[in-house]
Amino acid sequence: MEGTANLVVYPDGEIIRNTHEGVRFVSQNPFSFVVPCMMTLMELQNGLCQSMENGTLMRVSRILYRNPVVVFGGLIQFDTIPITDEASMQNMFQIHRQTYTRHPQIKLYIKFKAVEAVAVQNDIDVNDDIAAVYEGMNSDSEENFEATYETGDEDEDGDVGVEAAAENVVVHPSSSQPMGVPPFMRELDLDAMHAPEFPEYANIGIADPEDGEFRIGMEYSSRKSVVAAIRSFTISRGVDYDVYESEPHTFYTKCKMYGRGCDWLIRASLIRKKGCWEICRYNGRHTCMIGMISQDHSKLDSDTVAEAIRPLVETDPSMKVKSIIVEVHSRFNYTISYRKAWLAKQTSVAKVFGDWEESYQALPWWLSVMVEKIPGSVVQIETRLLYNGNEEAQGVKILHRVFWSFNPCIRAFRHCKPLVQVDGTHLYGKYKGTLLVAVAQDGNQNIVPIAFALVEGETVDAWHFFLRNLRTYVVRKDGVGMISDRHESIRAAVNRSGGDWQPPRAWWMFCIRHIGSNFLRAFKVPHLQKLVVNIGYSRTVEEYNINYKRLEERGEAYARWCDAIGLRHWVLAFDEGHQWGHMTTNLVECINSVLKGARNLPMLALVRVTYYRLNELFTRKSAETHERKRAGFTYSAFAQQRIEASMQQDGNIVCTALIDEMRCLRCAK
């Protein structure tokens, strides 16, 4: 299968040298599985460890690739290449692509080493610099990332950090799931990971630059590339062709007008000795009428469009379908249908970020690897049974809901205000659903996403699933506030929480902007909407009474509507400080900019985006914090500004209480 490789693994076996074919690997328990050719070294190591089901925590200490080398007379001898970094990984896949027809398997010798449990300190100093938390997601040091957050770490309540994974649903990734990290996922330059097939042919396989025509002997790296070149040529000329022969090793086409005024034909074949495709027959230019197609083109199908827009989708998978239509018209001078553009976008997204359907199957595997990589992270998966008619399908479960939180985020929350904001946002990809997000804010006004969930929609059960796991694994302290909209599903989920999100353990409050919108929807009186918002912003009881009376004077129904909300849920004067001055869910809505475009991706890719984007976010904040410490500052920039502002405001105040007390004592004597 193009883009994948079949690995044969020889774990903890024996290397036999000096055989008639060179090096040979032997093992008592060899196994094989299919992987994408864009897989990274870390993902390969994690996948190998997952395959060793012996109940012992293992790590890969050595990987050797059985490398085919051409010797005298075209014979093949094998030697070994150590796989130690991304460059050697990609070199291995490149060699495999060039030798696939003779050696369709990649053979690896793997040495495993048992990992001993390491004791960790059981108490956490909550006064530690927050940089220690941010540093945990430093993408430049995966080892430091693991070491910073150990699974035995205890939180401030004395409870051991938890990690949970799905049962009976963990599977190995499908071969169609690309495990490389597209630049979109963390906006870094990762072009080096996208090596082209047969790079020695990277600059050939295009039409002659002088006249745009093909030539006999032109070489292409793959069947796909030669077919794409013929399609592109045909579309640009405004002509069309019929396929006369399409085999694994041959592609032969003729002009639709062949024999009726045009003799154009082209034939390309796989040349095994060269390991490339070559134009073997070409009759020259079209002699039929050029530009006979005026609107859409039959060869400009959704797959061709998908390949053309792939660079754009890699950068921004949220690009609009209308933008795709405009882009295709500018490149090919044809106007495609909305449906074709939509299909092309979904196809292109799947090629870059993984198959839509198989993403569901691969997600539990990836999450289980992530939990091993970052101990203390939390994953909770709910599945449903599959039925064929009235009969239960044995051994098959449907992925229903997923909750996840990374350990660095869990630890970061301990340094944040005791306040969370939660909200849901729709997914815009091939399949619908809802992403639920919880965020907090640290002492420097930084937004900190702390938990995510993928659910079927904003139903009562979905919100209960999210809030229950959020309370159990992330927001474990009492006295916290939670701000959300007034969605009835959230209300029902809070009522089902058994007091977890109710006083005295927590205070649930409403976004004032949503209250204003609800009021406008209920009464259609825009001129009173601002007055309702002002009631919510009332900081004293006196201020509240004044604003409330003004509203009541304009209509008793308006006041009764506000009474039904409950004062402590939305008015600052009655929140007992649990809102910390926050009146909206702006924080959680701002996170949409951090996850821009992710809602257009398959499920696995969306989850990976949260990992890599937060990795980048924490890395940057760590650098900023350490730089501030080196500059000699004790407090965060925001706290320092508040301190300086207060000192300026109170600069003329003189404390006289102690002086007056001393005078009174002297008089008494």
C-alpha positions as CSV (number, residue, x, y, z in Angstrom):
1,M,0.0,0.0,0.0
2,E,1.4,3.4,-1.0
3,G,2.6,5.4,1.9
4,T,2.9,2.5,4.3
5,A,5.5,-0.2,5.1
6,N,5.2,-3.7,6.4
7,L,7.6,-4.2,9.4
8,V,8.9,-7.6,10.5
9,V,10.3,-7.3,14.0
10,Y,12.8,-9.6,15.6
11,P,12.6,-8.8,19.3
12,D,15.6,-9.7,21.6
13,G,16.8,-12.2,19.1
14,E,20.1,-13.0,17.5
15,I,22.2,-11.3,14.7
16,I,23.8,-13.9,12.4
17,R,26.6,-12.4,10.3
18,N,28.6,-13.8,7.3
19,T,25.8,-15.8,5.8
20,H,25.5,-16.2,2.0
21,E,23.2,-13.2,2.0
22,G,25.1,-11.2,4.6
23,V,23.4,-10.3,7.9
24,R,20.3,-12.3,9.0
25,F,18.0,-11.7,12.1
26,V,16.6,-14.6,14.1
27,S,14.1,-14.5,17.0
28,Q,11.8,-17.0,18.7
29,N,8.8,-14.6,18.6
30,P,9.0,-12.4,15.4
31,F,5.9,-10.3,14.6
32,S,4.8,-7.9,11.9
33,F,2.6,-4.9,11.5
34,V,2.0,-2.1,9.0
35,V,3.1,1.5,9.7
36,P,2.9,4.8,7.8
37,C,6.1,5.9,6.1
38,M,5.9,9.3,7.9
39,M,6.1,7.7,11.3
40,T,8.6,9.3,13.7
41,L,11.2,7.4,15.7
42,M,9.4,8.2,19.0
43,E,6.1,6.8,17.6
44,L,7.8,3.7,16.3
45,Q,9.4,3.1,19.7
46,N,6.1,3.5,21.5
47,G,4.3,1.2,19.0
48,L,7.0,-1.5,19.5
49,C,6.6,-1.2,23.3
50,Q,2.8,-1.5,23.0
51,S,3.3,-4.7,21.0
52,M,5.2,-6.4,23.8
53,E,2.3,-7.6,26.0
54,N,4.4,-9.1,28.8
55,G,3.1,-7.0,31.7
56,T,6.5,-5.3,32.1
57,L,7.2,-1.6,31.4
58,M,9.7,-1.7,28.5
59,R,11.7,0.8,26.4
60,V,13.5,0.3,23.2
61,S,17.3,0.4,23.7
62,R,18.4,-0.5,20.1
63,I,17.0,-0.7,16.6
64,L,18.9,-2.2,13.7
65,Y,17.6,-2.1,10.1
66,R,18.5,-5.0,7.7
67,N,19.8,-2.9,4.8
68,P,19.9,-4.3,1.2
69,V,23.1,-3.4,-0.6
70,V,23.7,-4.1,-4.4
71,V,27.1,-5.9,-4.9
72,F,28.7,-7.5,-8.0
73,G,26.4,-8.7,-10.8
74,G,23.3,-7.1,-9.2
75,L,23.3,-9.4,-6.3
76,I,21.9,-8.2,-2.9
77,Q,23.8,-8.5,0.4
78,F,22.4,-7.3,3.7
79,D,24.2,-5.2,6.3
80,T,22.8,-3.3,9.3
81,I,22.1,0.4,9.8
82,P,21.3,1.6,13.4
83,I,18.1,3.7,13.7
84,T,18.9,6.4,16.2
85,D,17.2,9.6,15.0
86,E,14.6,11.0,12.5
87,A,17.2,11.2,9.7
88,S,18.0,7.5,9.9
89,M,14.3,6.7,10.1
90,Q,13.5,8.6,6.9
91,N,16.6,7.1,5.2
92,M,15.3,3.6,6.1
93,F,11.9,4.4,4.5
94,Q,13.6,6.0,1.5
95,I,15.6,2.8,0.9
96,H,12.5,0.7,1.3
97,R,10.6,2.7,-1.3
98,Q,13.5,2.2,-3.8
99,T,13.8,-1.5,-3.2
100,Y,10.2,-2.4,-2.5
101,T,9.6,-4.5,-5.6
102,R,12.5,-6.9,-4.6
103,H,12.2,-6.7,-0.8
104,P,8.6,-5.7,0.2
105,Q,9.3,-5.9,4.0
106,I,11.4,-3.9,6.4
107,K,13.2,-6.2,8.8
108,L,14.2,-4.8,12.2
109,Y,16.2,-6.2,15.1
110,I,14.9,-4.7,18.3
111,K,16.5,-4.8,21.7
112,F,14.2,-4.0,24.7
113,K,15.2,-3.0,28.2
114,A,13.0,-3.2,31.3
115,V,12.3,0.1,32.9
116,E,12.6,0.2,36.7
117,A,10.2,2.3,38.7
118,V,11.8,5.4,40.2
119,A,10.7,6.7,43.5
120,V,9.6,10.4,43.4
121,Q,8.9,13.0,46.0
122,N,5.4,12.7,47.3
123,D,4.8,16.3,48.3
124,I,4.5,19.4,46.0
125,D,5.6,22.8,47.0
126,V,2.7,25.0,45.8
127,N,5.0,28.0,45.9
128,D,7.3,26.5,43.3
129,D,7.9,28.8,40.4
130,I,5.2,28.3,37.7
131,A,8.0,27.9,35.2
132,A,8.6,24.4,36.5
133,V,5.1,23.5,35.3
134,Y,5.4,25.2,31.9
135,E,8.8,23.6,31.4
136,G,7.1,20.2,31.4
137,M,5.9,20.6,27.8
138,N,9.2,21.6,26.3
139,S,9.1,20.2,22.8
140,D,12.9,20.4,22.5
141,S,13.4,17.8,25.2
142,E,11.0,14.8,25.3
143,E,13.0,13.2,28.1
144,N,12.7,16.3,30.3
145,F,9.0,16.3,29.5
146,E,8.6,12.8,30.8
147,A,10.8,13.4,33.9
148,T,9.0,16.5,35.0
149,Y,5.7,14.8,35.5
150,E,6.0,11.3,37.1
151,T,3.0,9.0,37.6
152,G,3.7,8.8,41.3
153,D,3.5,12.5,41.8
154,E,1.0,13.5,44.6
155,D,-1.2,16.6,44.4
156,E,-1.8,19.0,47.2
157,D,-4.6,16.9,48.6
158,G,-2.2,14.0,49.1
159,D,-3.8,11.9,46.4
160,V,-1.6,10.0,44.0
161,G,-1.7,11.4,40.4
162,V,-4.1,9.2,38.3
163,E,-3.8,7.9,34.9
164,A,-6.7,6.1,33.2
165,A,-6.9,4.4,29.8
166,A,-9.7,2.7,27.9
167,E,-10.2,-1.0,28.4
168,N,-10.7,-3.5,25.5
169,V,-10.6,-0.8,22.9
170,V,-6.9,-0.1,22.5
171,V,-5.8,-1.1,19.0
172,H,-2.7,-0.5,16.8
173,P,-2.9,2.4,14.4
174,S,-4.4,1.7,11.0
175,S,-2.0,1.9,8.1
176,S,-3.9,4.9,6.7
177,Q,-3.3,7.1,9.8
178,P,-0.3,9.3,9.1
179,M,1.8,9.7,12.3
180,G,4.0,12.5,11.1
181,V,3.3,15.9,12.6
182,P,2.1,18.4,9.9
183,P,3.3,22.0,10.5
184,F,-0.3,23.0,11.2
185,M,-0.2,21.0,14.4
186,R,2.4,23.2,16.1
187,E,3.4,25.8,13.4
188,L,7.0,24.7,13.2
189,D,9.1,24.0,10.1
190,L,8.9,20.2,9.7
191,D,9.5,20.1,5.9
192,A,12.5,17.8,6.5
193,M,10.2,15.0,7.6
194,H,8.3,15.1,4.2
195,A,11.0,13.6,2.0
196,P,9.6,12.9,-1.6
197,E,9.6,9.4,-3.1
198,F,12.7,8.6,-5.1
199,P,14.3,12.0,-4.4
200,E,16.8,11.5,-7.3
201,Y,13.8,12.0,-9.6
202,A,12.4,15.0,-7.7
203,N,13.3,17.5,-10.4
204,I,12.1,15.5,-13.4
205,G,8.8,14.1,-14.5
206,I,7.4,17.4,-15.7
207,A,6.6,18.4,-19.2
208,D,9.2,20.0,-21.4
209,P,9.6,23.7,-20.2
210,E,9.9,25.0,-23.7
211,D,6.6,23.8,-25.2
212,G,4.9,22.0,-22.3
213,E,4.9,18.6,-24.2
214,F,5.9,15.2,-22.9
215,R,9.0,13.4,-24.3
216,I,9.8,9.7,-24.7
217,G,12.2,8.7,-21.9
218,M,10.9,11.1,-19.3
219,E,11.0,9.5,-15.8
220,Y,8.6,9.7,-12.9
221,S,9.0,8.6,-9.3
222,S,5.7,6.6,-9.2
223,R,2.5,5.6,-11.0
224,K,0.7,8.2,-9.1
225,S,3.0,11.0,-10.3
226,V,2.8,10.1,-14.0
227,V,-1.0,9.9,-13.9
228,A,-1.1,13.2,-12.2
229,A,1.2,14.8,-14.8
230,I,-1.0,13.5,-17.7
231,R,-4.2,14.7,-16.0
232,S,-2.6,18.2,-15.4
233,F,-1.4,18.4,-19.0
234,T,-4.9,17.4,-20.3
235,I,-6.7,19.9,-18.1
236,S,-4.4,22.8,-19.0
237,R,-4.9,22.0,-22.7
238,G,-8.7,21.9,-22.5
239,V,-8.8,18.4,-24.0
240,D,-9.7,15.0,-22.7
241,Y,-8.7,11.3,-23.0
242,D,-9.9,7.8,-22.6
243,V,-7.9,5.2,-20.6
244,Y,-7.1,2.1,-22.7
245,E,-4.9,0.3,-20.3
246,S,-4.5,0.8,-16.6
247,E,-2.4,-1.9,-14.9
248,P,-0.1,-1.9,-11.9
249,H,2.9,-1.5,-14.3
250,T,1.3,0.3,-17.3
251,F,-0.8,3.4,-18.0
252,Y,-2.0,3.9,-21.6
253,T,-4.4,6.6,-22.8
254,K,-5.6,8.1,-26.1
255,C,-7.3,11.4,-26.9
256,K,-11.1,11.2,-26.9
257,M,-11.0,12.3,-30.5
258,Y,-8.4,9.6,-31.5
259,G,-9.1,8.5,-35.0
260,R,-11.3,11.4,-35.6
261,G,-8.8,14.1,-36.4
262,C,-6.4,13.6,-33.5
263,D,-3.7,10.9,-33.0
264,W,-2.6,11.9,-29.5
265,L,-1.7,9.0,-27.2
266,I,0.7,8.3,-24.4
267,R,2.0,5.2,-22.7
268,A,4.0,5.0,-19.5
269,S,5.5,1.9,-17.9
270,L,7.3,0.8,-14.7
271,I,11.0,0.2,-15.5
272,R,12.1,-2.2,-12.8
273,K,15.8,-1.9,-13.4
274,K,15.6,1.9,-12.9
275,G,13.0,1.7,-10.1
276,C,10.9,4.4,-11.8
277,W,8.2,5.0,-14.4
278,E,9.1,6.1,-17.9
279,I,7.2,7.5,-21.0
280,C,7.7,4.7,-23.5
281,R,5.4,6.0,-26.3
282,Y,4.2,9.5,-27.2
283,N,2.6,10.6,-30.5
284,G,3.2,14.3,-29.9
285,R,0.8,17.3,-29.9
286,H,-3.0,17.2,-30.0
287,T,-4.4,18.0,-33.4
288,C,-8.0,18.3,-32.2
289,M,-9.7,21.5,-31.2
290,I,-7.9,23.0,-28.2
291,G,-10.1,24.4,-25.4
292,M,-13.2,22.5,-26.4
293,I,-14.3,22.2,-22.7
294,S,-15.7,25.4,-21.3
295,Q,-16.8,24.7,-17.8
296,D,-15.9,21.7,-15.6
297,H,-13.5,19.0,-16.8
298,S,-14.1,15.2,-16.4
299,K,-10.4,14.7,-15.4
300,L,-10.6,17.5,-12.9
301,D,-12.1,15.1,-10.3
302,S,-12.1,15.5,-6.6
303,D,-8.9,13.5,-6.2
304,T,-7.1,15.7,-8.6
305,V,-8.4,18.8,-6.8
306,A,-7.5,17.3,-3.5
307,E,-3.9,16.9,-4.6
308,A,-3.8,20.4,-5.9
309,I,-5.1,22.0,-2.7
310,R,-3.1,19.8,-0.4
311,P,-0.5,22.5,0.5
312,L,-3.3,24.9,1.4
313,V,-5.1,22.3,3.5
314,E,-1.8,21.4,5.3
315,T,-1.6,25.1,6.3
316,D,-5.3,25.7,7.0
317,P,-7.7,22.7,7.1
318,S,-10.5,25.2,7.9
319,M,-10.4,26.8,4.5
320,K,-13.8,27.5,3.0
321,V,-15.2,25.4,0.2
322,K,-15.9,28.6,-1.8
323,S,-12.2,29.5,-1.4
324,I,-11.3,26.1,-3.0
325,I,-13.6,26.8,-6.0
326,V,-11.8,30.1,-6.5
327,E,-8.4,28.5,-6.1
328,V,-9.2,25.8,-8.7
329,H,-10.5,28.4,-11.2
330,S,-7.3,30.5,-10.8
331,R,-5.1,27.4,-11.4
332,F,-7.0,25.4,-14.0
333,N,-9.5,28.0,-15.4
334,Y,-12.4,25.7,-14.7
335,T,-15.3,26.3,-12.2
336,I,-16.0,23.1,-10.3
337,S,-19.2,22.3,-8.4
338,Y,-19.6,23.0,-4.6
339,R,-20.0,19.2,-4.0
340,K,-16.7,18.4,-5.9
341,A,-14.9,21.1,-3.9
342,W,-16.3,19.7,-0.6
343,L,-15.3,16.2,-1.5
344,A,-11.9,17.3,-2.5
345,K,-11.4,19.1,0.8
346,Q,-12.4,16.0,2.8
347,T,-10.1,13.8,0.7
348,S,-7.2,16.2,1.1
349,V,-7.7,16.5,4.9
350,A,-7.7,12.7,5.1
351,K,-4.5,12.4,3.1
352,V,-2.7,14.9,5.3
353,F,-4.2,14.2,8.7
354,G,-5.6,10.6,8.4
355,D,-8.6,8.7,7.3
356,W,-11.9,9.9,8.8
357,E,-13.3,6.5,9.7
358,E,-10.1,4.8,10.8
359,S,-9.2,7.7,12.9
360,Y,-11.7,6.5,15.5
361,Q,-10.0,3.1,15.6
362,A,-6.5,4.5,16.0
363,L,-7.4,7.1,18.7
364,P,-7.4,4.7,21.7
365,W,-4.0,3.4,20.7
366,W,-2.5,6.9,20.4
367,L,-4.0,7.9,23.7
368,S,-2.6,4.8,25.4
369,V,0.9,5.6,24.1
370,M,0.5,9.2,25.2
371,V,-0.4,8.1,28.8
372,E,2.8,6.0,28.8
373,K,4.8,8.9,27.4
374,I,3.4,11.4,30.0
375,P,2.5,9.5,33.1
376,G,-0.2,11.1,35.2
377,S,-2.2,12.2,32.1
378,V,-5.8,11.1,32.1
379,V,-7.8,9.4,29.4
380,Q,-11.4,8.2,29.9
381,I,-13.2,6.5,27.0
382,E,-16.9,5.4,26.8
383,T,-17.9,2.8,24.2
384,R,-21.2,1.4,23.0
385,L,-22.0,-2.1,21.8
386,L,-22.5,-2.7,18.1
387,Y,-25.6,-4.7,17.0
388,N,-26.3,-6.5,13.8
389,G,-30.1,-6.3,13.9
390,N,-31.0,-7.6,17.3
391,E,-27.7,-9.5,17.8
392,E,-24.7,-8.1,19.6
393,A,-21.5,-8.1,17.5
394,Q,-18.9,-9.9,19.5
395,G,-15.6,-8.3,20.1
396,V,-16.6,-5.0,18.5
397,K,-17.3,-1.7,20.3
398,I,-18.2,1.8,19.0
399,L,-16.2,4.7,20.3
400,H,-18.7,7.0,21.9
401,R,-17.0,9.7,24.1
402,V,-13.4,10.6,25.0
403,F,-12.1,12.7,27.8
404,W,-8.4,13.6,28.1
405,S,-6.2,15.9,30.1
406,F,-2.4,16.1,30.0
407,N,-0.4,15.9,33.2
408,P,1.3,19.3,32.7
409,C,-2.2,20.9,32.4
410,I,-3.4,19.1,35.6
411,R,-0.4,20.4,37.5
412,A,-0.6,23.9,36.0
413,F,-4.2,24.2,37.4
414,R,-2.8,24.1,41.0
415,H,-1.1,27.5,40.2
416,C,-4.2,29.0,38.7
417,K,-7.1,30.9,40.2
418,P,-9.7,28.5,41.7
419,L,-12.0,29.1,38.7
420,V,-12.8,27.2,35.5
421,Q,-14.7,28.1,32.4
422,V,-16.4,25.4,30.3
423,D,-18.0,25.6,26.9
424,G,-18.7,23.4,23.9
425,T,-18.0,24.0,20.2
426,H,-19.2,22.1,17.1
427,L,-17.0,20.1,14.9
428,Y,-17.0,21.0,11.2
429,G,-15.4,18.0,9.5
430,K,-16.9,15.0,7.7
431,Y,-18.7,13.8,10.8
432,K,-20.4,16.0,13.4
433,G,-19.9,16.1,17.1
434,T,-18.9,18.6,19.8
435,L,-15.6,19.5,21.5
436,L,-16.0,20.3,25.2
437,V,-13.2,22.4,26.7
438,A,-12.3,23.6,30.3
439,V,-9.8,26.4,30.8
440,A,-8.3,28.3,33.7
441,Q,-6.1,31.4,34.1
442,D,-2.8,31.7,35.9
443,G,-1.3,34.6,37.8
444,N,0.0,36.3,34.7
445,Q,-3.3,36.3,32.9
446,N,-2.3,33.4,30.7
447,I,-5.1,31.1,29.5
448,V,-4.5,27.5,30.5
449,P,-6.6,24.8,28.8
450,I,-6.9,22.0,31.4
451,A,-9.3,19.4,29.9
452,F,-11.0,18.3,26.7
453,A,-13.7,15.9,25.6
454,L,-15.1,14.7,22.3
455,V,-18.8,13.9,22.6
456,E,-21.9,13.4,20.4
457,G,-23.4,16.9,21.3
458,E,-24.3,19.1,24.2
459,T,-26.6,16.5,25.8
460,V,-27.1,15.9,29.5
461,D,-25.2,12.7,29.4
462,A,-22.3,14.3,27.5
463,W,-22.0,17.2,29.9
464,H,-22.3,14.8,32.9
465,F,-19.4,12.7,31.4
466,F,-17.2,15.7,31.0
467,L,-17.9,17.4,34.3
468,R,-17.6,14.2,36.3
469,N,-14.2,13.4,34.9
470,L,-13.1,17.1,35.2
471,R,-14.0,17.0,38.9
472,T,-12.5,13.6,39.5
473,Y,-9.1,14.0,37.8
474,V,-8.4,17.7,37.3
475,V,-10.3,20.2,39.5
476,R,-10.0,18.3,42.7
477,K,-9.9,21.1,45.2
478,D,-13.0,22.5,46.9
479,G,-14.1,26.1,46.8
480,V,-13.8,26.5,43.1
481,G,-16.0,28.5,40.8
482,M,-17.3,27.4,37.4
483,I,-18.6,29.7,34.7
484,S,-20.7,28.5,31.7
485,D,-23.7,29.5,29.7
486,R,-27.2,28.6,30.9
487,H,-27.6,25.5,28.7
488,E,-30.2,23.2,30.2
489,S,-28.0,20.2,29.7
490,I,-25.3,21.8,31.9
491,R,-27.9,22.5,34.6
492,A,-29.1,18.9,34.5
493,A,-25.5,17.6,34.7
494,V,-24.7,19.8,37.6
495,N,-27.8,18.6,39.4
496,R,-26.7,15.0,38.8
497,S,-23.2,15.7,40.1
498,G,-24.0,14.7,43.7
499,G,-22.9,18.1,45.0
500,D,-19.5,18.1,43.1
501,W,-20.4,21.3,41.3
502,Q,-22.6,22.9,44.0
503,P,-21.9,24.7,47.3
504,P,-19.9,24.3,49.4
505,R,-17.6,22.3,47.1
506,A,-18.1,24.6,44.1
507,W,-20.1,27.6,42.8
508,W,-21.7,27.5,39.4
509,M,-22.1,30.9,37.7
510,F,-23.4,32.1,34.3
511,C,-21.8,34.1,31.5
512,I,-23.3,37.6,31.6
513,R,-23.1,37.9,27.8
514,H,-25.3,34.8,27.4
515,I,-27.7,36.2,30.0
516,G,-28.0,39.4,28.0
517,S,-28.6,37.3,24.8
518,N,-31.2,35.2,26.5
519,F,-33.0,38.3,27.8
520,L,-33.1,39.8,24.3
521,R,-34.4,36.6,22.9
522,A,-37.2,36.4,25.5
523,F,-38.4,40.0,25.4
524,K,-37.2,41.6,22.1
525,V,-36.3,44.8,24.0
526,P,-32.7,45.8,22.9
527,H,-32.7,49.0,24.9
528,L,-33.0,47.1,28.2
529,Q,-30.3,44.5,27.5
530,K,-27.6,46.8,28.7
531,L,-29.4,47.5,31.9
532,V,-29.7,43.7,32.6
533,V,-25.9,43.4,32.0
534,N,-25.3,46.3,34.4
535,I,-27.3,44.4,37.1
536,G,-24.9,41.5,36.7
537,Y,-21.9,43.8,37.0
538,S,-23.1,45.4,40.2
539,R,-20.3,45.2,42.8
540,T,-22.2,46.3,45.8
541,V,-25.7,45.5,47.1
542,E,-26.6,49.2,46.9
543,E,-25.5,49.4,43.3
544,Y,-27.6,46.2,42.6
545,N,-30.7,47.6,44.2
546,I,-30.5,50.8,42.1
547,N,-30.1,48.9,38.8
548,Y,-32.7,46.3,39.7
549,K,-35.3,49.1,40.6
550,R,-34.7,50.7,37.2
551,L,-35.4,47.5,35.4
552,E,-38.5,46.8,37.6
553,E,-39.9,50.2,36.8
554,R,-39.8,49.4,33.1
555,G,-41.7,46.2,33.6
556,E,-42.3,43.7,36.4
557,A,-42.0,40.8,34.0
558,Y,-38.4,41.8,33.3
559,A,-37.5,41.8,37.0
560,R,-39.2,38.4,37.6
561,W,-37.2,36.9,34.7
562,C,-34.0,38.0,36.4
563,D,-35.2,36.8,39.8
564,A,-35.5,33.3,38.4
565,I,-31.8,33.1,37.5
566,G,-30.7,33.3,41.1
567,L,-28.5,36.2,42.4
568,R,-25.4,34.2,43.3
569,H,-25.3,32.7,39.7
570,W,-24.7,36.0,37.9
571,V,-24.4,39.2,40.1
572,L,-20.9,40.1,41.3
573,A,-22.2,41.5,44.6
574,F,-23.6,38.1,45.6
575,D,-20.9,35.7,44.2
576,E,-18.8,35.7,47.4
577,G,-15.7,36.4,45.3
578,H,-15.9,33.0,43.4
579,Q,-16.0,34.7,40.0
580,W,-12.7,36.4,40.6
581,G,-14.0,39.4,38.5
582,H,-14.8,37.2,35.5
583,M,-18.2,37.7,34.1
584,T,-18.1,35.8,30.8
585,T,-16.7,32.6,29.2
586,N,-14.3,34.7,27.1
587,L,-11.3,32.6,28.3
588,V,-12.7,29.3,27.0
589,E,-13.9,31.0,23.8
590,C,-10.4,32.5,23.2
591,I,-9.0,29.0,23.1
592,N,-10.7,28.6,19.8
593,S,-7.9,30.7,18.3
594,V,-5.3,28.4,19.8
595,L,-7.1,25.4,18.2
596,K,-7.9,27.2,15.0
597,G,-8.7,24.8,12.3
598,A,-8.6,21.7,14.5
599,R,-12.4,21.4,14.5
600,N,-12.2,20.5,10.8
601,L,-9.9,17.5,11.4
602,P,-10.5,13.8,11.9
603,M,-10.8,12.8,15.6
604,L,-7.2,11.5,16.1
605,A,-5.7,14.5,14.4
606,L,-7.8,16.9,16.5
607,V,-6.5,15.2,19.7
608,R,-2.9,15.4,18.4
609,V,-3.3,19.1,17.7
610,T,-4.2,19.7,21.4
611,Y,-1.0,17.9,22.4
612,Y,1.3,19.7,20.0
613,R,-0.3,23.1,20.4
614,L,-0.2,22.9,24.2
615,N,3.4,21.6,23.9
616,E,4.3,24.8,22.0
617,L,2.3,27.0,24.3
618,F,3.9,25.7,27.5
619,T,7.4,25.8,25.9
620,R,7.0,29.5,25.0
621,K,5.6,30.4,28.5
622,S,8.5,28.5,30.1
623,A,11.0,30.5,28.1
624,E,9.3,33.8,29.0
625,T,9.2,32.9,32.7
626,H,12.8,31.9,32.9
627,E,13.9,35.0,31.1
628,R,11.9,37.1,33.6
629,K,13.6,35.3,36.5
630,R,17.1,35.9,35.0
631,A,16.2,39.6,34.8
632,G,15.8,39.6,38.6
633,F,12.0,39.8,38.9
634,T,10.2,37.9,41.7
635,Y,6.6,38.3,40.5
636,S,4.8,37.8,37.1
637,A,4.5,40.8,34.8
638,F,0.8,41.2,35.6
639,A,1.4,41.0,39.4
640,Q,4.3,43.5,39.2
641,Q,2.1,46.0,37.3
642,R,-0.6,45.7,40.0
643,I,1.9,46.1,42.8
644,E,3.4,49.2,41.2
645,A,0.0,50.7,40.5
646,S,-1.1,50.2,44.1
647,M,2.1,51.8,45.4
648,Q,1.6,54.8,43.2
649,Q,-2.0,55.1,44.3
650,D,-1.1,54.8,48.0
651,G,2.1,56.7,47.9
652,N,0.8,59.7,50.0
653,I,-0.8,57.6,52.7
654,V,1.0,57.8,56.1
655,C,0.4,55.3,58.8
656,T,-0.4,57.2,62.1
657,A,-2.1,54.5,64.2
658,L,1.0,53.4,66.0
659,I,2.1,57.0,66.7
660,D,-1.3,57.9,68.2
661,E,-1.2,54.7,70.3
662,M,2.2,55.6,71.7
663,R,1.0,59.2,72.6
664,C,-2.0,57.7,74.5
665,L,0.4,55.4,76.5
666,R,2.5,58.4,77.5
667,C,-0.6,60.4,78.6
668,A,-1.8,57.5,80.7
669,K,1.5,57.5,82.5
